[in-house]
Amino acid sequence: MKTGQITQTYKISRDTLRFYIKKGLLMPTIQEGHYRWSEQDCQELENILQLRELGLSIKAIQRMKEVHDTMCGTREQWIENRQVLQKEVAERRKMIEQLEAQIHNMNGLIEQLDEKLAGLENETR
């Protein structure tokens, strides 16, 4: 397949494909200056897109690919993948905590504004 077909089939941009190639996640062959995408390349792209849809970071996907390429189907691969996923979950929990703190702070500002507005309304009566 050609790159244009890949972008249409998977509804992703050329920049996204270049990014995945640069990060070592995809390695299509180059013929006459153009990428050629094999069935294997397409399968790897589908795997990447599924992992991204789950919310995994590029760093996590890189590690999972590295482990897959070196320890495919082994207990070590499953243990390492589990650790990668646990780290991703921990990072998301930290993000949630940060967002909750931001929401709390914003709600405090809203309360302050409500008090100021209420004070203005009382003055105008």
N, CA, C and O atoms as CSV, one atom per row, in Angstrom:
chain,resi,resn,atom,element,x,y,z
A,1,MET,N,N,0.836,-1.186,0.000
A,1,MET,CA,C,0.000,0.000,0.000
A,1,MET,C,C,0.881,1.249,0.000
A,1,MET,O,O,2.019,1.236,0.467
A,2,LYS,N,N,0.328,2.294,-0.525
A,2,LYS,CA,C,1.009,3.573,-0.514
A,2,LYS,C,C,0.537,4.382,0.690
A,2,LYS,O,O,-0.492,4.079,1.295
A,3,THR,N,N,1.300,5.407,1.023
A,3,THR,CA,C,0.997,6.222,2.195
A,3,THR,C,C,-0.390,6.852,2.101
A,3,THR,O,O,-1.122,6.887,3.090
A,4,GLY,N,N,-0.752,7.344,0.934
A,4,GLY,CA,C,-2.077,7.942,0.756
A,4,GLY,C,C,-3.195,6.974,1.092
A,4,GLY,O,O,-4.198,7.357,1.694
A,5,GLN,N,N,-3.021,5.722,0.703
A,5,GLN,CA,C,-4.026,4.707,1.012
A,5,GLN,C,C,-4.092,4.454,2.516
A,5,GLN,O,O,-5.168,4.260,3.082
A,6,ILE,N,N,-2.935,4.460,3.143
A,6,ILE,CA,C,-2.876,4.250,4.595
A,6,ILE,C,C,-3.600,5.382,5.321
A,6,ILE,O,O,-4.394,5.137,6.230
A,7,THR,N,N,-3.321,6.633,4.910
A,7,THR,CA,C,-3.959,7.765,5.587
A,7,THR,C,C,-5.477,7.729,5.433
A,7,THR,O,O,-6.208,8.075,6.362
A,8,GLN,N,N,-5.944,7.316,4.272
A,8,GLN,CA,C,-7.391,7.231,4.041
A,8,GLN,C,C,-8.008,6.061,4.797
A,8,GLN,O,O,-9.065,6.203,5.412
A,9,THR,N,N,-7.357,4.921,4.751
A,9,THR,CA,C,-7.893,3.725,5.404
A,9,THR,C,C,-7.996,3.902,6.913
A,9,THR,O,O,-9.000,3.535,7.523
A,10,TYR,N,N,-6.953,4.466,7.509
A,10,TYR,CA,C,-6.900,4.575,8.965
A,10,TYR,C,C,-7.266,5.966,9.483
A,10,TYR,O,O,-7.261,6.215,10.688
A,11,LYS,N,N,-7.585,6.868,8.550
A,11,LYS,CA,C,-8.000,8.225,8.902
A,11,LYS,C,C,-7.002,8.920,9.836
A,11,LYS,O,O,-7.359,9.452,10.886
A,12,ILE,N,N,-5.747,8.889,9.407
A,12,ILE,CA,C,-4.680,9.572,10.136
A,12,ILE,C,C,-3.876,10.406,9.146
A,12,ILE,O,O,-3.947,10.189,7.937
A,13,SER,N,N,-3.134,11.335,9.655
A,13,SER,CA,C,-2.372,12.231,8.785
A,13,SER,C,C,-0.998,11.646,8.440
A,13,SER,O,O,-0.505,10.730,9.098
A,14,ARG,N,N,-0.415,12.196,7.411
A,14,ARG,CA,C,0.955,11.826,7.042
A,14,ARG,C,C,1.915,12.195,8.169
A,14,ARG,O,O,2.875,11.474,8.440
A,15,ASP,N,N,1.646,13.326,8.821
A,15,ASP,CA,C,2.494,13.743,9.941
A,15,ASP,C,C,2.472,12.714,11.065
A,15,ASP,O,O,3.501,12.438,11.682
A,16,THR,N,N,1.303,12.149,11.328
A,16,THR,CA,C,1.200,11.117,12.365
A,16,THR,C,C,2.028,9.901,11.974
A,16,THR,O,O,2.747,9.339,12.801
A,17,LEU,N,N,1.926,9.501,10.726
A,17,LEU,CA,C,2.730,8.361,10.257
A,17,LEU,C,C,4.221,8.656,10.381
A,17,LEU,O,O,4.989,7.809,10.837
A,18,ARG,N,N,4.626,9.851,9.978
A,18,ARG,CA,C,6.043,10.235,10.084
A,18,ARG,C,C,6.500,10.220,11.538
A,18,ARG,O,O,7.612,9.794,11.848
A,19,PHE,N,N,5.630,10.689,12.420
A,19,PHE,CA,C,5.945,10.701,13.848
A,19,PHE,C,C,6.169,9.280,14.359
A,19,PHE,O,O,7.146,9.021,15.061
A,20,TYR,N,N,5.274,8.363,14.014
A,20,TYR,CA,C,5.415,6.970,14.436
A,20,TYR,C,C,6.688,6.337,13.857
A,20,TYR,O,O,7.353,5.543,14.522
A,21,ILE,N,N,7.014,6.692,12.628
A,21,ILE,CA,C,8.246,6.184,12.011
A,21,ILE,C,C,9.453,6.750,12.754
A,21,ILE,O,O,10.380,6.011,13.086
A,22,LYS,N,N,9.445,8.052,13.015
A,22,LYS,CA,C,10.556,8.703,13.722
A,22,LYS,C,C,10.770,8.093,15.105
A,22,LYS,O,O,11.907,7.957,15.557
A,23,LYS,N,N,9.678,7.726,15.775
A,23,LYS,CA,C,9.766,7.138,17.111
A,23,LYS,C,C,10.126,5.649,17.066
A,23,LYS,O,O,10.295,5.022,18.112
A,24,GLY,N,N,10.243,5.084,15.868
A,24,GLY,CA,C,10.628,3.681,15.731
A,24,GLY,C,C,9.486,2.707,15.908
A,24,GLY,O,O,9.707,1.504,16.045
A,25,LEU,N,N,8.260,3.218,15.905
A,25,LEU,CA,C,7.109,2.339,16.077
A,25,LEU,C,C,6.711,1.654,14.774
A,25,LEU,O,O,6.146,0.560,14.789
A,26,LEU,N,N,7.003,2.290,13.664
A,26,LEU,CA,C,6.711,1.725,12.345
A,26,LEU,C,C,7.970,1.784,11.498
A,26,LEU,O,O,8.763,2.720,11.607
A,27,MET,N,N,8.147,0.775,10.652
A,27,MET,CA,C,9.314,0.738,9.785
A,27,MET,C,C,8.942,0.208,8.399
A,27,MET,O,O,9.370,-0.877,8.005
A,28,PRO,N,N,8.136,0.992,7.659
A,28,PRO,CA,C,7.792,0.531,6.309
A,28,PRO,C,C,9.024,0.594,5.411
A,28,PRO,O,O,9.965,1.341,5.679
A,29,THR,N,N,9.003,-0.185,4.365
A,29,THR,CA,C,10.123,-0.156,3.429
A,29,THR,C,C,10.030,1.093,2.561
A,29,THR,O,O,8.955,1.668,2.387
A,30,ILE,N,N,11.156,1.493,2.028
A,30,ILE,CA,C,11.195,2.647,1.133
A,30,ILE,C,C,11.603,2.149,-0.244
A,30,ILE,O,O,12.650,1.522,-0.408
A,31,GLN,N,N,10.756,2.440,-1.238
A,31,GLN,CA,C,11.038,2.085,-2.627
A,31,GLN,C,C,10.918,3.347,-3.467
A,31,GLN,O,O,9.886,4.018,-3.456
A,32,GLU,N,N,11.963,3.658,-4.182
A,32,GLU,CA,C,11.983,4.832,-5.056
A,32,GLU,C,C,11.574,6.099,-4.307
A,32,GLU,O,O,10.864,6.951,-4.842
A,33,GLY,N,N,12.031,6.207,-3.064
A,33,GLY,CA,C,11.775,7.409,-2.272
A,33,GLY,C,C,10.412,7.487,-1.615
A,33,GLY,O,O,10.065,8.506,-1.019
A,34,HIS,N,N,9.633,6.413,-1.719
A,34,HIS,CA,C,8.288,6.402,-1.135
A,34,HIS,C,C,8.140,5.212,-0.191
A,34,HIS,O,O,8.704,4.140,-0.411
A,35,TYR,N,N,7.361,5.436,0.868
A,35,TYR,CA,C,7.087,4.332,1.788
A,35,TYR,C,C,6.130,3.345,1.128
A,35,TYR,O,O,5.198,3.727,0.422
A,36,ARG,N,N,6.387,2.083,1.378
A,36,ARG,CA,C,5.496,1.001,0.950
A,36,ARG,C,C,5.098,0.244,2.206
A,36,ARG,O,O,5.946,-0.173,2.994
A,37,TRP,N,N,3.808,0.078,2.376
A,37,TRP,CA,C,3.256,-0.490,3.606
A,37,TRP,C,C,2.793,-1.918,3.373
A,37,TRP,O,O,1.915,-2.177,2.550
A,38,SER,N,N,3.398,-2.840,4.111
A,38,SER,CA,C,3.039,-4.262,4.007
A,38,SER,C,C,1.864,-4.562,4.937
A,38,SER,O,O,1.439,-3.711,5.718
A,39,GLU,N,N,1.356,-5.774,4.840
A,39,GLU,CA,C,0.296,-6.212,5.769
A,39,GLU,C,C,0.790,-6.144,7.211
A,39,GLU,O,O,0.048,-5.745,8.108
A,40,GLN,N,N,2.034,-6.529,7.429
A,40,GLN,CA,C,2.630,-6.470,8.766
A,40,GLN,C,C,2.683,-5.029,9.274
A,40,GLN,O,O,2.372,-4.760,10.435
A,41,ASP,N,N,3.080,-4.104,8.394
A,41,ASP,CA,C,3.112,-2.685,8.771
A,41,ASP,C,C,1.711,-2.202,9.154
A,41,ASP,O,O,1.545,-1.465,10.126
A,42,CYS,N,N,0.720,-2.618,8.390
A,42,CYS,CA,C,-0.667,-2.234,8.674
A,42,CYS,C,C,-1.120,-2.795,10.008
A,42,CYS,O,O,-1.790,-2.105,10.777
A,43,GLN,N,N,-0.761,-4.037,10.289
A,43,GLN,CA,C,-1.121,-4.644,11.571
A,43,GLN,C,C,-0.464,-3.897,12.732
A,43,GLN,O,O,-1.093,-3.655,13.762
A,44,GLU,N,N,0.795,-3.539,12.556
A,44,GLU,CA,C,1.493,-2.787,13.603
A,44,GLU,C,C,0.851,-1.419,13.804
A,44,GLU,O,O,0.719,-0.956,14.937
A,45,LEU,N,N,0.455,-0.772,12.717
A,45,LEU,CA,C,-0.230,0.519,12.822
A,45,LEU,C,C,-1.561,0.348,13.560
A,45,LEU,O,O,-1.896,1.154,14.428
A,46,GLU,N,N,-2.308,-0.681,13.223
A,46,GLU,CA,C,-3.577,-0.944,13.918
A,46,GLU,C,C,-3.348,-1.138,15.415
A,46,GLU,O,O,-4.120,-0.639,16.233
A,47,ASN,N,N,-2.294,-1.859,15.771
A,47,ASN,CA,C,-1.975,-2.067,17.185
A,47,ASN,C,C,-1.664,-0.738,17.871
A,47,ASN,O,O,-2.139,-0.476,18.976
A,48,ILE,N,N,-0.871,0.090,17.214
A,48,ILE,CA,C,-0.521,1.396,17.776
A,48,ILE,C,C,-1.784,2.228,17.983
A,48,ILE,O,O,-1.975,2.828,19.041
A,49,LEU,N,N,-2.637,2.260,16.974
A,49,LEU,CA,C,-3.865,3.062,17.071
A,49,LEU,C,C,-4.780,2.559,18.182
A,49,LEU,O,O,-5.422,3.356,18.866
A,50,GLN,N,N,-4.840,1.260,18.362
A,50,GLN,CA,C,-5.656,0.705,19.451
A,50,GLN,C,C,-5.086,1.089,20.812
A,50,GLN,O,O,-5.831,1.440,21.727
A,51,LEU,N,N,-3.773,1.023,20.941
A,51,LEU,CA,C,-3.141,1.401,22.209
A,51,LEU,C,C,-3.294,2.889,22.477
A,51,LEU,O,O,-3.492,3.295,23.622
A,52,ARG,N,N,-3.205,3.708,21.433
A,52,ARG,CA,C,-3.421,5.151,21.591
A,52,ARG,C,C,-4.866,5.424,22.002
A,52,ARG,O,O,-5.134,6.293,22.831
A,53,GLU,N,N,-5.786,4.675,21.415
A,53,GLU,CA,C,-7.205,4.841,21.758
A,53,GLU,C,C,-7.453,4.520,23.235
A,53,GLU,O,O,-8.322,5.118,23.870
A,54,LEU,N,N,-6.694,3.584,23.766
A,54,LEU,CA,C,-6.778,3.265,25.195
A,54,LEU,C,C,-6.187,4.375,26.053
A,54,LEU,O,O,-6.422,4.434,27.260
A,55,GLY,N,N,-5.414,5.257,25.415
A,55,GLY,CA,C,-4.818,6.367,26.137
A,55,GLY,C,C,-3.358,6.168,26.494
A,55,GLY,O,O,-2.792,6.964,27.243
A,56,LEU,N,N,-2.740,5.123,25.973
A,56,LEU,CA,C,-1.334,4.886,26.297
A,56,LEU,C,C,-0.447,5.937,25.649
A,56,LEU,O,O,-0.710,6.404,24.540
A,57,SER,N,N,0.601,6.295,26.364
A,57,SER,CA,C,1.573,7.259,25.854
A,57,SER,C,C,2.449,6.601,24.789
A,57,SER,O,O,2.536,5.377,24.699
A,58,ILE,N,N,3.086,7.436,23.999
A,58,ILE,CA,C,4.030,6.935,22.991
A,58,ILE,C,C,5.161,6.180,23.679
A,58,ILE,O,O,5.601,5.135,23.198
A,59,LYS,N,N,5.625,6.708,24.795
A,59,LYS,CA,C,6.706,6.050,25.537
A,59,LYS,C,C,6.292,4.631,25.963
A,59,LYS,O,O,7.083,3.693,25.855
A,60,ALA,N,N,5.069,4.482,26.438
A,60,ALA,CA,C,4.584,3.160,26.848
A,60,ALA,C,C,4.479,2.224,25.646
A,60,ALA,O,O,4.840,1.050,25.727
A,61,ILE,N,N,3.987,2.749,24.546
A,61,ILE,CA,C,3.844,1.927,23.339
A,61,ILE,C,C,5.218,1.505,22.829
A,61,ILE,O,O,5.402,0.368,22.394
A,62,GLN,N,N,6.182,2.423,22.882
A,62,GLN,CA,C,7.546,2.072,22.465
A,62,GLN,C,C,8.079,0.927,23.317
A,62,GLN,O,O,8.663,-0.023,22.795
A,63,ARG,N,N,7.879,1.017,24.616
A,63,ARG,CA,C,8.380,-0.034,25.513
A,63,ARG,C,C,7.678,-1.360,25.231
A,63,ARG,O,O,8.324,-2.406,25.190
A,64,MET,N,N,6.382,-1.324,25.040
A,64,MET,CA,C,5.638,-2.554,24.764
A,64,MET,C,C,6.090,-3.175,23.438
A,64,MET,O,O,6.175,-4.397,23.319
A,65,LYS,N,N,6.375,-2.336,22.449
A,65,LYS,CA,C,6.856,-2.855,21.157
A,65,LYS,C,C,8.235,-3.483,21.324
A,65,LYS,O,O,8.507,-4.561,20.796
A,66,GLU,N,N,9.096,-2.799,22.062
A,66,GLU,CA,C,10.443,-3.325,22.310
A,66,GLU,C,C,10.367,-4.691,22.991
A,66,GLU,O,O,11.069,-5.625,22.602
A,67,VAL,N,N,9.532,-4.801,23.986
A,67,VAL,CA,C,9.374,-6.055,24.721
A,67,VAL,C,C,8.769,-7.122,23.805
A,67,VAL,O,O,9.183,-8.281,23.830
A,68,HIS,N,N,7.799,-6.721,23.006
A,68,HIS,CA,C,7.185,-7.666,22.069
A,68,HIS,C,C,8.228,-8.195,21.079
A,68,HIS,O,O,8.275,-9.391,20.791
A,69,ASP,N,N,9.046,-7.302,20.574
A,69,ASP,CA,C,10.046,-7.693,19.573
A,69,ASP,C,C,11.140,-8.595,20.150
A,69,ASP,O,O,11.741,-9.383,19.420
A,70,THR,N,N,11.400,-8.483,21.458
A,70,THR,CA,C,12.498,-9.256,22.052
A,70,THR,C,C,12.040,-10.443,22.896
A,70,THR,O,O,12.796,-11.392,23.101
A,71,MET,N,N,10.790,-10.388,23.389
A,71,MET,CA,C,10.340,-11.451,24.307
A,71,MET,C,C,8.931,-11.945,23.991
A,71,MET,O,O,8.205,-12.355,24.897
A,72,CYS,N,N,8.544,-11.911,22.750
A,72,CYS,CA,C,7.167,-12.205,22.349
A,72,CYS,C,C,6.644,-13.523,22.925
A,72,CYS,O,O,7.264,-14.577,22.786
A,73,GLY,N,N,5.485,-13.427,23.574
A,73,GLY,CA,C,4.801,-14.613,24.072
A,73,GLY,C,C,5.371,-15.208,25.344
A,73,GLY,O,O,4.969,-16.296,25.754
A,74,THR,N,N,6.303,-14.509,25.972
A,74,THR,CA,C,6.920,-15.058,27.175
A,74,THR,C,C,6.309,-14.452,28.429
A,74,THR,O,O,5.634,-13.423,28.376
A,75,ARG,N,N,6.552,-15.092,29.529
A,75,ARG,CA,C,6.099,-14.603,30.825
A,75,ARG,C,C,6.709,-13.231,31.109
A,75,ARG,O,O,6.053,-12.352,31.668
A,76,GLU,N,N,7.967,-13.061,30.718
A,76,GLU,CA,C,8.651,-11.788,30.924
A,76,GLU,C,C,7.956,-10.652,30.174
A,76,GLU,O,O,7.846,-9.536,30.680
A,77,GLN,N,N,7.490,-10.951,28.964
A,77,GLN,CA,C,6.772,-9.939,28.198
A,77,GLN,C,C,5.512,-9.523,28.939
A,77,GLN,O,O,5.226,-8.332,29.058
A,78,TRP,N,N,4.767,-10.482,29.431
A,78,TRP,CA,C,3.512,-10.166,30.112
A,78,TRP,C,C,3.765,-9.381,31.402
A,78,TRP,O,O,3.016,-8.464,31.737
A,79,ILE,N,N,4.821,-9.750,32.114
A,79,ILE,CA,C,5.170,-9.027,33.345
A,79,ILE,C,C,5.550,-7.592,33.015
A,79,ILE,O,O,5.098,-6.657,33.676
A,80,GLU,N,N,6.375,-7.419,32.001
A,80,GLU,CA,C,6.804,-6.075,31.608
A,80,GLU,C,C,5.624,-5.237,31.117
A,80,GLU,O,O,5.504,-4.066,31.475
A,81,ASN,N,N,4.760,-5.826,30.305
A,81,ASN,CA,C,3.576,-5.108,29.826
A,81,ASN,C,C,2.687,-4.697,30.997
A,81,ASN,O,O,2.133,-3.597,31.012
A,82,ARG,N,N,2.559,-5.578,31.961
A,82,ARG,CA,C,1.765,-5.267,33.159
A,82,ARG,C,C,2.368,-4.072,33.896
A,82,ARG,O,O,1.639,-3.187,34.345
A,83,GLN,N,N,3.673,-4.046,34.019
A,83,GLN,CA,C,4.348,-2.934,34.693
A,83,GLN,C,C,4.160,-1.622,33.922
A,83,GLN,O,O,3.935,-0.568,34.517
A,84,VAL,N,N,4.254,-1.702,32.609
A,84,VAL,CA,C,4.051,-0.512,31.776
A,84,VAL,C,C,2.637,0.023,31.990
A,84,VAL,O,O,2.442,1.226,32.168
A,85,LEU,N,N,1.661,-0.868,31.972
A,85,LEU,CA,C,0.265,-0.454,32.158
A,85,LEU,C,C,0.023,0.102,33.557
A,85,LEU,O,O,-0.708,1.079,33.718
A,86,GLN,N,N,0.628,-0.513,34.565
A,86,GLN,CA,C,0.485,-0.008,35.926
A,86,GLN,C,C,1.054,1.407,36.046
A,86,GLN,O,O,0.484,2.254,36.733
A,87,LYS,N,N,2.163,1.652,35.382
A,87,LYS,CA,C,2.767,2.980,35.404
A,87,LYS,C,C,1.847,3.987,34.720
A,87,LYS,O,O,1.676,5.106,35.202
A,88,GLU,N,N,1.265,3.590,33.611
A,88,GLU,CA,C,0.333,4.471,32.901
A,88,GLU,C,C,-0.884,4.796,33.783
A,88,GLU,O,O,-1.336,5.941,33.819
A,89,VAL,N,N,-1.406,3.799,34.484
A,89,VAL,CA,C,-2.545,4.017,35.383
A,89,VAL,C,C,-2.157,4.986,36.495
A,89,VAL,O,O,-2.925,5.887,36.833
A,90,ALA,N,N,-0.971,4.803,37.060
A,90,ALA,CA,C,-0.504,5.684,38.135
A,90,ALA,C,C,-0.376,7.125,37.630
A,90,ALA,O,O,-0.727,8.068,38.338
A,91,GLU,N,N,0.119,7.285,36.424
A,91,GLU,CA,C,0.241,8.624,35.848
A,91,GLU,C,C,-1.129,9.259,35.646
A,91,GLU,O,O,-1.299,10.454,35.885
A,92,ARG,N,N,-2.108,8.466,35.206
A,92,ARG,CA,C,-3.468,8.990,35.025
A,92,ARG,C,C,-4.081,9.376,36.363
A,92,ARG,O,O,-4.776,10.387,36.458
A,93,ARG,N,N,-3.829,8.580,37.397
A,93,ARG,CA,C,-4.352,8.914,38.729
A,93,ARG,C,C,-3.765,10.238,39.217
A,93,ARG,O,O,-4.467,11.057,39.812
A,94,LYS,N,N,-2.482,10.437,38.960
A,94,LYS,CA,C,-1.835,11.691,39.345
A,94,LYS,C,C,-2.466,12.855,38.583
A,94,LYS,O,O,-2.704,13.917,39.159
A,95,MET,N,N,-2.734,12.664,37.300
A,95,MET,CA,C,-3.384,13.704,36.503
A,95,MET,C,C,-4.769,14.031,37.059
A,95,MET,O,O,-5.158,15.196,37.140
A,96,ILE,N,N,-5.501,12.994,37.438
A,96,ILE,CA,C,-6.836,13.198,38.006
A,96,ILE,C,C,-6.742,14.016,39.286
A,96,ILE,O,O,-7.542,14.928,39.497
A,97,GLU,N,N,-5.780,13.703,40.137
A,97,GLU,CA,C,-5.589,14.455,41.375
A,97,GLU,C,C,-5.290,15.926,41.071
A,97,GLU,O,O,-5.819,16.823,41.726
A,98,GLN,N,N,-4.445,16.159,40.079
A,98,GLN,CA,C,-4.112,17.534,39.707
A,98,GLN,C,C,-5.343,18.260,39.174
A,98,GLN,O,O,-5.570,19.424,39.506
A,99,LEU,N,N,-6.128,17.589,38.362
A,99,LEU,CA,C,-7.342,18.201,37.829
A,99,LEU,C,C,-8.349,18.493,38.945
A,99,LEU,O,O,-8.998,19.539,38.945
A,100,GLU,N,N,-8.472,17.564,39.891
A,100,GLU,CA,C,-9.391,17.794,41.010
A,100,GLU,C,C,-8.945,18.996,41.833
A,100,GLU,O,O,-9.785,19.770,42.292
A,101,ALA,N,N,-7.637,19.165,42.028
A,101,ALA,CA,C,-7.125,20.324,42.762
A,101,ALA,C,C,-7.420,21.610,41.986
A,101,ALA,O,O,-7.791,22.623,42.579
A,102,GLN,N,N,-7.257,21.572,40.675
A,102,GLN,CA,C,-7.564,22.747,39.860
A,102,GLN,C,C,-9.047,23.094,39.936
A,102,GLN,O,O,-9.406,24.266,40.054
A,103,ILE,N,N,-9.902,22.088,39.869
A,103,ILE,CA,C,-11.348,22.317,39.975
A,103,ILE,C,C,-11.685,22.932,41.328
A,103,ILE,O,O,-12.477,23.871,41.406
A,104,HIS,N,N,-11.094,22.412,42.378
A,104,HIS,CA,C,-11.323,22.946,43.723
A,104,HIS,C,C,-10.925,24.418,43.778
A,104,HIS,O,O,-11.671,25.240,44.311
A,105,ASN,N,N,-9.763,24.756,43.237
A,105,ASN,CA,C,-9.303,26.145,43.227
A,105,ASN,C,C,-10.221,27.038,42.401
A,105,ASN,O,O,-10.520,28.163,42.802
A,106,MET,N,N,-10.665,26.548,41.264
A,106,MET,CA,C,-11.579,27.326,40.424
A,106,MET,C,C,-12.908,27.556,41.136
A,106,MET,O,O,-13.472,28.649,41.073
A,107,ASN,N,N,-13.404,26.524,41.812
A,107,ASN,CA,C,-14.652,26.675,42.562
A,107,ASN,C,C,-14.488,27.726,43.661
A,107,ASN,O,O,-15.422,28.476,43.945
A,108,GLY,N,N,-13.314,27.782,44.277
A,108,GLY,CA,C,-13.046,28.821,45.275
A,108,GLY,C,C,-13.112,30.207,44.661
A,108,GLY,O,O,-13.661,31.128,45.267
A,109,LEU,N,N,-12.568,30.365,43.479
A,109,LEU,CA,C,-12.640,31.656,42.793
A,109,LEU,C,C,-14.076,32.009,42.415
A,109,LEU,O,O,-14.489,33.165,42.513
A,110,ILE,N,N,-14.818,31.016,41.989
A,110,ILE,CA,C,-16.235,31.241,41.659
A,110,ILE,C,C,-16.985,31.727,42.899
A,110,ILE,O,O,-17.791,32.653,42.812
A,111,GLU,N,N,-16.727,31.113,44.045
A,111,GLU,CA,C,-17.373,31.537,45.291
A,111,GLU,C,C,-17.014,32.986,45.624
A,111,GLU,O,O,-17.873,33.765,46.037
A,112,GLN,N,N,-15.745,33.339,45.443
A,112,GLN,CA,C,-15.330,34.729,45.695
A,112,GLN,C,C,-16.059,35.697,44.767
A,112,GLN,O,O,-16.504,36.759,45.201
A,113,LEU,N,N,-16.179,35.334,43.504
A,113,LEU,CA,C,-16.889,36.193,42.551
A,113,LEU,C,C,-18.367,36.291,42.897
A,113,LEU,O,O,-18.968,37.362,42.805
A,114,ASP,N,N,-18.954,35.151,43.302
A,114,ASP,CA,C,-20.361,35.171,43.719
A,114,ASP,C,C,-20.564,36.122,44.890
A,114,ASP,O,O,-21.555,36.851,44.933
A,115,GLU,N,N,-19.624,36.120,45.850
A,115,GLU,CA,C,-19.718,37.017,47.004
A,115,GLU,C,C,-19.623,38.477,46.569
A,115,GLU,O,O,-20.376,39.321,47.055
A,116,LYS,N,N,-18.703,38.776,45.658
A,116,LYS,CA,C,-18.559,40.150,45.161
A,116,LYS,C,C,-19.804,40.582,44.422
A,116,LYS,O,O,-20.276,41.705,44.602
A,117,LEU,N,N,-20.346,39.704,43.588
A,117,LEU,CA,C,-21.565,40.029,42.851
A,117,LEU,C,C,-22.731,40.247,43.795
A,117,LEU,O,O,-23.523,41.171,43.613
A,118,ALA,N,N,-22.834,39.393,44.805
A,118,ALA,CA,C,-23.922,39.550,45.785
A,118,ALA,C,C,-23.770,40.874,46.527
A,118,ALA,O,O,-24.764,41.543,46.810
A,119,GLY,N,N,-22.535,41.256,46.842
A,119,GLY,CA,C,-22.287,42.537,47.509
A,119,GLY,C,C,-22.697,43.702,46.629
A,119,GLY,O,O,-23.258,44.679,47.126
A,120,LEU,N,N,-22.433,43.622,45.340
A,120,LEU,CA,C,-22.826,44.690,44.420
A,120,LEU,C,C,-24.338,44.799,44.328
A,120,LEU,O,O,-24.888,45.899,44.289
A,121,GLU,N,N,-25.007,43.653,44.293
A,121,GLU,CA,C,-26.472,43.664,44.206
A,121,GLU,C,C,-27.077,44.297,45.461
A,121,GLU,O,O,-28.063,45.029,45.370
A,122,ASN,N,N,-26.498,44.021,46.625
A,122,ASN,CA,C,-27.004,44.608,47.865
A,122,ASN,C,C,-26.781,46.110,47.886
A,122,ASN,O,O,-27.617,46.840,48.418
A,123,GLU,N,N,-25.680,46.595,47.324
A,123,GLU,CA,C,-25.392,48.026,47.285
A,123,GLU,C,C,-26.353,48.777,46.386
A,123,GLU,O,O,-26.706,49.921,46.670
A,124,THR,N,N,-26.782,48.142,45.302
A,124,THR,CA,C,-27.652,48.825,44.339
A,124,THR,C,C,-29.105,48.864,44.795
A,124,THR,O,O,-29.911,49.550,44.167
A,125,ARG,N,N,-29.467,48.167,45.845
A,125,ARG,CA,C,-30.869,48.126,46.301
A,125,ARG,C,C,-31.167,49.231,47.230
A,125,ARG,O,O,-32.295,49.348,47.709
